[in-house]
Amino acid sequence: MDLSYILNHLGEERENYFNAVSPPIIQTSNFSFKDVASLRKAFVDEKNISVYTRGNNPTVEILRKKIAALAGAEDALVFSSGVAAISAAVMANVNAGDHVVCVQKPYGWTHKLLNKFLSRYGVSVTMIDGTSVENFEKAIQPNTKVIFLESPNTFTFELQDIEAVVKLAKQKGIITIIDNSYSSSLGQRCIEMGVDIEVHSATKYFGGHSDVVAGYLMSSKKIVDKIFESELLNLGGIISPNDAWLLIRSLRTLPLRLKQSRETAEKLARWLEEHPQIENVVYPILESFPQHDLAKKQMKHGGSLFTVRIKAISVEEVELFCNSLKRFLMAVSWGGHESLIMPACSFPVKPDEFGVVYPFNLIRFYIGLEDVESLMEDLKQAFKKIE
Ligand SMILES: Cc1ncc(COP(=O)(O)O)c(C=O)c1O
């Protein structure tokens, strides 16, 4: 893969816009045609000829080409959010009476899509512990049309053996979809491992600056064409040209940002693992991670999220620790320039959608682009407060 070419040039036909280095934001809802014959021709290929921005827009098209190439896929579609991309990918492949097998703890709104939303349209789901391939085999029914993976998830980080699940799905003619937001297409090559559809929240690493909500899916041309004609045009969850432009700009620095934040994350995860005030650290590429060998096999490196349990005797102590941090913002989401924490003790005290009540001392960290030293100093002063 020629990453430099993809990020700096692919899809950018500069001679069409004054040789500007940065592409224009084609901020228009529709496009005009010089004669009836041209309009008629455009109607037949709305995915590639700009007729109306709900279908194709030249700024969005540049982005589509780049992200498809990054994933090694034939084609891609961009949506107004990660959830819109996930919903389109699943809905395009099920009808009333069909069945989906999904890993036990996917992103919360994926769980709701499958368990609360699609059940209204006659689609059933079996949620399984995806750490063993046998569980997939047992859950598959004659009407199973989709296997939904998220490896790893972004809170407890369980993995699935992607190649083994793909092999099983192919034998049975089942479509595989993976949420690859944690690793990104650069860190985990899902399409090359045979997954049919890779989906992402572009709000995270791809956007990278906490200022855009968006999503992508990447797949074969055949599958992308089908989703374009149906879920994209019908449900209309498209990205604006302006947000597409912001994502093109962010992609220029994607590999640099990913490298910086994951290297800092790994240093901090290893440092925290040795810290006397920490019970444990959950991070896929640590040797202590239960599926460490699988992580090594299918992920190129760790991501920038990990979870820790701090040694605290009460919720108040956890709160004091979290409230004392100055360089970590307390917030949902992840993938931006800024480091974040999300303490489980902020969740409503009831089982979540997976039936899990998280330990009160569990905190998720996302590591941004700051210096490792400044983050470490901040953690040290917060630990002192609860000594
Ligand atoms: C792993 C994962 N998938 C999907 C999503 C949904 O993405 P969005 O918020 O862009 O709709 C998120 C958002 O937090 C996520 O963490």
PDBQT file of the ligand as one rigid body, heavy atoms in Angstrom, charges set to zero:
ROOT
HETATM    1  C1  LIG A 401     -16.352   1.261  18.761  1.00  0.00    +0.000 C 
HETATM    2  C2  LIG A 401     -17.368   2.271  18.351  1.00  0.00    +0.000 A 
HETATM    3  N1  LIG A 401     -18.137   2.001  17.290  1.00  0.00    +0.000 NA
HETATM    4  C3  LIG A 401     -19.077   2.880  16.873  1.00  0.00    +0.000 A 
HETATM    5  C4  LIG A 401     -19.269   4.075  17.518  1.00  0.00    +0.000 A 
HETATM    6  C5  LIG A 401     -20.333   5.017  17.035  1.00  0.00    +0.000 C 
HETATM    7  O1  LIG A 401     -19.783   6.049  16.331  1.00  0.00    +0.000 OA
HETATM    8  P1  LIG A 401     -20.484   7.487  16.193  1.00  0.00    +0.000 P 
HETATM    9  O2  LIG A 401     -20.515   8.070  17.554  1.00  0.00    +0.000 OA
HETATM   10  O3  LIG A 401     -19.597   8.190  15.226  1.00  0.00    +0.000 OA
HETATM   11  O4  LIG A 401     -21.856   7.251  15.648  1.00  0.00    +0.000 OA
HETATM   12  C6  LIG A 401     -18.482   4.402  18.621  1.00  0.00    +0.000 A 
HETATM   13  C7  LIG A 401     -18.680   5.697  19.337  1.00  0.00    +0.000 C 
HETATM   14  O5  LIG A 401     -18.291   5.890  20.460  1.00  0.00    +0.000 OA
HETATM   15  C8  LIG A 401     -17.497   3.478  19.045  1.00  0.00    +0.000 A 
HETATM   16  O6  LIG A 401     -16.713   3.713  20.113  1.00  0.00    +0.000 OA
ENDROOT
TORSDOF 0
